[in-house]
Amino acid sequence: MQKYIFSFTLTLVIINVFGQFQKDSLAIVQLLEKDGATWRMGDAKGNAECWHIGSNSRNMVSFADGRSFDRNASAMLKPPTGLFGGSGFSIHSNYKMSIGGNTAWVSHDEVSIDSNGKETLSREVRLLEKFAGNWKLVGQSAHFYNPEKPKSDTTSFIQTVDITNGRIETVLSINKHFEAPNWHPDNYLILNSKGKIYTLDLVSKKLKELNTGFAIACNNDHGISPDKKWLAISNTDKSVPSPTGFKSEVYILPISGGEPRKVTTEGLSYWHGWSADGKTLAYCAKRNDNFDIYTIDVNGGKEKRLTTAEGLDDGPDYSSDGKYIYFNSYRTGHMQIWRMLADGSNPEQLTIDENSNWFAHPSPDNKWIVYISYTSDEKQAHLFGKQVKLRLMNTETKAIKDITPVFFGGQGTINVPSWSADSKKLAFVSYSVK
């Protein structure tokens, strides 16, 4: 009996120790993520909260060109001008850690991407101590190095942001150009790359090409039906005569893949929204030398023009109750976010600022819209390779806040609906270039 009691007690001890290690590990990773995010965003107060500076706290850095420095980590509380608040993201990987009581060390790799898309690579060792139950950084050593020559000029960082706490997670970084994630409730993303459509499992992180039949020139305007059974795509048919040399049409196909069925009969047409009842598609189309918003029955037929203003109207996305269509418009001479009733009546301007605002996507619970803001006036263009940020608007109060720092992105970042089903997270893509 005593042997069994000892064995049971030992098992409980092992479970408790392992459970505490998991708890501490998660707290440390979240602290390091906060340290990186607040540094990039220029949040001095938030960054200082990550540190406990003592007389022996050190900040040691070496560079690929041979330079190095060793100084007291108190400089982290008052960071030098030019190194702090550079926007962009810092992405950590390959965590290794040792935790003993109230002390820990952690090593990890870091990729920092500034708002111009430039990467900086480092391998870092962090020293931590626990004060009053909270982990704090007490020292660090960072070693910067030059990367190997990449196979592609563009790296895509497929990411999610939690609007409840601001945490940004990098699901996958890949040396290839991916765009426009949709989030399926079965926990995978749908994206496009070089004309093909792919799925990305959020657990296994595995990419898989989706069968789209003859449609092998798909662009970044695609999305999931309300019943999650169908996928709308915008595919370029280069065999059809067109003044621009190509003709994009809207198609639908089964969500699991298959042969597409054409819905629109005229180009240029780019899908952007699906009505709540699943019966109507909304899209941006060029007719008579002007881009406007149109709708069409999912089975095809005659299209209906909803906007007539001069200048580009783009990115129509339905609210989940079917009442509104959100879109971006240049009708005032500056690209801003608007909404109108689903029949095209009563247009209402929602943003008035110096940014060029594009692609408003209402959350499934209708409490929020997210959109991408170019920090420069891009007129009627939404180019790749610009300084952008994601912003969140409360649909009731119209209050707006940033949910990312400024980063390198634009075309392909968030062209289409990308909310999680619970309205808590969004998927997007940021980039670096060589």
QUIQUIUR-V332297 format. One record per backbone hydrogen bond with DSSP energy under -0.5 kcal/mol. CO is the residue of the C=O (numbers start at 1). NH is the residue of the N-H. If there is no record, write none. Layout:
{{CO NH} {CO NH}}
This chain:
{{1 5} {2 6} {3 7} {4 8} {5 9} {6 10} {7 11} {8 12} {9 13} {10 14} {11 15} {12 16} {13 17} {14 18} {15 19} {16 20} {17 21} {18 22} {19 23} {20 24} {21 25} {22 26} {23 27} {24 28} {25 29} {26 30} {27 31} {28 32} {29 33} {30 34} {31 35} {32 36} {33 37} {34 38} {35 39} {36 40} {37 41} {38 42} {38 43} {39 42} {39 85} {40 87} {42 44} {43 47} {44 48} {45 49} {47 50} {48 51} {50 137} {52 54} {54 57} {57 73} {58 140} {59 71} {60 142} {61 69} {62 144} {63 66} {67 63} {69 61} {71 59} {72 75} {73 76} {74 77} {74 78} {80 83} {80 84} {86 115} {89 113} {91 111} {93 109} {96 107} {98 105} {100 103} {102 130} {103 100} {104 128} {105 98} {106 126} {107 96} {108 124} {109 93} {110 112} {110 122} {111 91} {112 114} {112 120} {113 89} {114 117} {117 433} {118 114} {120 112} {121 145} {122 110} {123 143} {124 108} {125 141} {126 106} {127 138} {127 139} {128 104} {129 131} {129 136} {131 134} {134 131} {136 129} {137 52} {139 127} {140 60} {141 125} {142 62} {142 144} {143 123} {145 121} {153 434} {155 432} {156 158} {156 174} {157 159} {157 430} {158 171} {158 172} {159 428} {160 169} {161 163} {161 426} {162 165} {162 166} {167 162} {167 169} {169 160} {169 171} {172 158} {174 156} {174 176} {176 156} {176 178} {179 192} {182 184} {182 190} {184 187} {184 188} {187 202} {188 184} {189 200} {190 182} {191 198} {192 179} {193 196} {195 218} {196 193} {197 210} {198 191} {199 208} {200 189} {201 205} {206 201} {208 199} {210 212} {211 258} {212 215} {214 216} {217 236} {218 195} {220 222} {223 232} {225 228} {229 255} {230 225} {231 253} {232 223} {233 235} {233 251} {234 219} {235 237} {235 249} {236 238} {237 240} {242 245} {247 237} {248 269} {249 235} {250 263} {250 264} {251 233} {252 261} {253 231} {254 257} {261 252} {268 286} {270 284} {273 282} {275 278} {279 298} {280 275} {281 296} {282 272} {282 273} {283 294} {284 270} {285 287} {285 292} {287 290} {290 287} {290 292} {291 313} {292 285} {293 306} {293 307} {294 283} {295 304} {296 281} {297 300} {304 295} {312 330} {314 328} {317 326} {319 322} {323 342} {324 319} {325 340} {326 317} {327 338} {328 314} {329 336} {330 333} {335 357} {336 329} {337 350} {337 351} {338 327} {339 348} {340 325} {341 344} {345 341} {348 339} {355 357} {356 374} {358 372} {361 370} {363 366} {367 395} {368 363} {369 393} {370 361} {371 391} {372 358} {372 374} {373 389} {374 356} {376 378} {378 381} {383 411} {386 388} {386 409} {387 375} {388 407} {389 373} {390 403} {390 404} {391 371} {392 401} {393 369} {393 395} {394 398} {399 394} {401 392} {406 88} {407 388} {407 409} {408 431} {409 385} {409 386} {410 413} {410 414} {412 180} {413 429} {418 427} {420 423} {424 163} {424 164} {425 420} {426 161} {428 159} {430 157} {432 155}}
